[in-house]
Amino acid sequence: MLRGRTVGLRARHEEDIPVLRAELYDDVVNAARAEGGPWRPLTPGTKDPRLVVDDTAQGWVQFSVVELEGGTLIGTATLWDIDTHHRSAHIGLGLLPSARGKGYGTDVVAALCHYGFVVRSLRRLQVETLSDNTAMLRSAERNGFVREGVLRSSAWVLGEFLDEVVLGLLVEDWQAEPETR
């Protein structure tokens, strides 16, 4: 398990799947804002690739996020579109409603940076998020990500076009948290 100050990133467990489905992906508004496509209901037991980890997929690493104190599941974290030639990847996370607003997002981003830069030897990490997602913007910027641009009206979300913000972090600009290991 990767450890931040308050959270751990660990492998997905079978018992995580119903909780994540119910609290993240069955929430129409949250899922529509987090995904690149329209929300659609999924039949229970479906092998949803957002939840069921494919350990053979080389360009995609999914974690379950847990509180270090007590081990409670609080969300998901992903390193995706991993490009080993250009040594880059994108990061994403989703916190359960009960875990939001507690500073966990900043710690999850720090742990993902450690994984990307130290474990995977990447040079660049990138975030794309809706321009009104202040929690993700704040979490990324607290970890050194720099706003690189705005993709105007690039996301169709629940009946309207929204802007997306692109943020980037290079390994040489990253300041590792001493507690992350």
C-alpha positions as CSV (number, residue, x, y, z in Angstrom):
1,M,0.0,0.0,0.0
2,L,1.2,3.5,-0.8
3,R,0.8,5.8,2.3
4,G,0.2,9.5,2.4
5,R,-0.3,11.4,5.6
6,T,-3.9,10.4,6.1
7,V,-4.8,8.0,3.2
8,G,-3.5,4.8,1.7
9,L,-3.8,3.7,-1.9
10,R,-4.2,0.0,-2.1
11,A,-5.4,-2.7,-4.5
12,R,-9.2,-2.9,-5.2
13,H,-10.9,-5.5,-3.1
14,E,-14.1,-7.3,-4.2
15,E,-16.0,-5.8,-1.2
16,D,-15.1,-2.3,-2.4
17,I,-17.1,-2.6,-5.6
18,P,-20.7,-2.4,-4.2
19,V,-19.8,0.6,-2.0
20,L,-18.1,2.4,-4.9
21,R,-20.9,1.6,-7.3
22,A,-23.6,2.8,-4.9
23,E,-21.9,5.9,-3.6
24,L,-19.9,7.1,-6.7
25,Y,-21.3,5.6,-9.9
26,D,-25.0,5.3,-9.2
27,D,-25.0,9.0,-8.3
28,V,-26.1,10.4,-11.6
29,V,-24.8,14.0,-11.1
30,N,-21.4,12.9,-9.6
31,A,-20.8,10.3,-12.3
32,A,-21.9,12.6,-15.2
33,R,-19.4,15.2,-13.9
34,A,-16.6,12.7,-13.4
35,E,-16.8,10.7,-16.6
36,G,-16.1,11.6,-20.2
37,G,-19.5,10.3,-21.4
38,P,-23.1,10.2,-20.4
39,W,-24.2,8.4,-17.3
40,R,-26.0,5.1,-17.8
41,P,-27.3,2.6,-15.3
42,L,-25.4,-0.7,-15.0
43,T,-26.8,-4.0,-14.0
44,P,-25.6,-5.4,-10.7
45,G,-22.8,-7.8,-11.3
46,T,-21.7,-6.1,-14.5
47,K,-17.9,-6.1,-14.9
48,D,-17.8,-2.3,-15.0
49,P,-14.2,-1.3,-15.9
50,R,-14.3,1.7,-13.6
51,L,-14.7,-0.7,-10.7
52,V,-13.3,-4.1,-11.7
53,V,-9.6,-3.9,-12.1
54,D,-7.9,-5.4,-15.2
55,D,-4.5,-6.3,-13.9
56,T,-3.2,-6.8,-17.5
57,A,-4.0,-3.3,-18.6
58,Q,-0.6,-1.6,-18.8
59,G,-1.8,2.0,-19.3
60,W,-4.2,2.2,-16.4
61,V,-3.6,1.7,-12.6
62,Q,-6.6,1.8,-10.3
63,F,-6.5,2.1,-6.5
64,S,-9.0,2.1,-3.7
65,V,-8.4,4.9,-1.3
66,V,-8.6,4.1,2.5
67,E,-8.2,6.2,5.6
68,L,-4.9,5.1,7.3
69,E,-6.6,5.3,10.7
70,G,-9.1,2.4,10.6
71,G,-8.7,1.4,7.0
72,T,-12.2,2.7,5.9
73,L,-12.8,2.8,2.2
74,I,-13.2,6.5,1.1
75,G,-12.8,6.5,-2.7
76,T,-10.8,5.7,-5.8
77,A,-7.6,7.0,-7.4
78,T,-6.3,6.3,-10.9
79,L,-3.2,6.8,-12.9
80,W,-4.5,6.5,-16.5
81,D,-3.3,6.9,-20.1
82,I,0.2,6.0,-19.0
83,D,2.6,6.7,-21.8
84,T,6.0,4.9,-21.2
85,H,7.6,6.5,-24.2
86,H,6.8,10.1,-23.3
87,R,6.9,9.2,-19.6
88,S,3.6,10.9,-18.8
89,A,0.2,10.0,-17.4
90,H,-3.1,11.5,-16.1
91,I,-4.4,11.3,-12.6
92,G,-7.9,11.2,-11.3
93,L,-9.8,10.5,-8.1
94,G,-13.2,10.2,-6.6
95,L,-14.1,10.5,-3.0
96,L,-17.2,9.1,-1.4
97,P,-19.7,11.8,-0.2
98,S,-18.8,11.2,3.5
99,A,-15.1,11.8,2.7
100,R,-15.4,15.1,0.9
101,G,-14.3,18.4,2.3
102,K,-11.8,16.8,4.8
103,G,-8.5,17.4,2.9
104,Y,-8.2,13.8,1.7
105,G,-8.1,14.9,-2.0
106,T,-4.8,16.8,-1.5
107,D,-3.3,13.7,0.2
108,V,-4.5,11.4,-2.6
109,V,-3.0,13.6,-5.3
110,A,0.3,13.6,-3.3
111,A,0.3,9.8,-3.2
112,L,-0.5,9.6,-6.9
113,C,2.4,11.9,-7.6
114,H,4.7,9.7,-5.5
115,Y,3.5,6.6,-7.4
116,G,3.9,8.3,-10.8
117,F,7.2,10.0,-10.3
118,V,9.0,7.6,-7.9
119,V,7.5,4.2,-8.6
120,R,6.8,4.6,-12.3
121,S,9.6,7.0,-13.2
122,L,7.3,9.3,-15.1
123,R,8.3,12.9,-16.0
124,R,4.9,14.6,-16.3
125,L,1.5,14.2,-14.7
126,Q,-1.6,15.9,-15.9
127,V,-5.1,16.7,-14.5
128,E,-8.2,17.6,-16.5
129,T,-11.1,18.8,-14.5
130,L,-14.3,20.8,-14.9
131,S,-13.5,24.5,-14.3
132,D,-16.0,24.6,-11.3
133,N,-14.4,21.6,-9.6
134,T,-12.7,23.8,-7.0
135,A,-11.8,20.8,-4.7
136,M,-9.8,19.1,-7.5
137,L,-8.2,22.4,-8.6
138,R,-7.2,23.1,-5.1
139,S,-5.9,19.6,-4.4
140,A,-3.8,19.7,-7.6
141,E,-2.4,23.2,-7.1
142,R,-1.5,22.4,-3.5
143,N,0.7,19.6,-4.9
144,G,2.4,21.9,-7.3
145,F,0.3,21.5,-10.5
146,V,0.2,24.6,-12.7
147,R,-2.8,25.6,-14.8
148,E,-1.8,25.3,-18.4
149,G,-5.0,26.1,-20.2
150,V,-8.7,26.1,-20.4
151,L,-10.6,24.0,-22.9
152,R,-13.6,26.2,-23.6
153,S,-17.0,24.4,-23.7
154,S,-15.3,21.0,-24.1
155,A,-17.4,18.9,-21.7
156,W,-21.1,18.2,-22.2
157,V,-22.5,17.6,-18.7
158,L,-26.2,17.2,-18.0
159,G,-27.5,19.5,-20.7
160,E,-24.8,22.1,-20.9
161,F,-21.3,22.6,-22.1
162,L,-18.7,23.3,-19.4
163,D,-15.1,24.5,-19.6
164,E,-12.3,22.1,-18.5
165,V,-9.0,23.2,-16.9
166,V,-5.7,21.4,-17.8
167,L,-3.0,21.3,-15.1
168,G,0.4,19.8,-15.4
169,L,3.3,18.9,-13.1
170,L,6.8,18.0,-14.1
171,V,9.0,15.8,-11.9
172,E,11.6,18.6,-11.5
173,D,8.9,20.9,-10.1
174,W,7.5,18.3,-7.7
175,Q,8.1,18.6,-4.0
176,A,7.6,15.2,-2.4
177,E,5.9,15.0,0.9
178,P,8.4,13.4,3.4
179,E,5.5,11.3,4.9
180,T,4.6,9.8,1.5
181,R,6.0,6.3,1.2
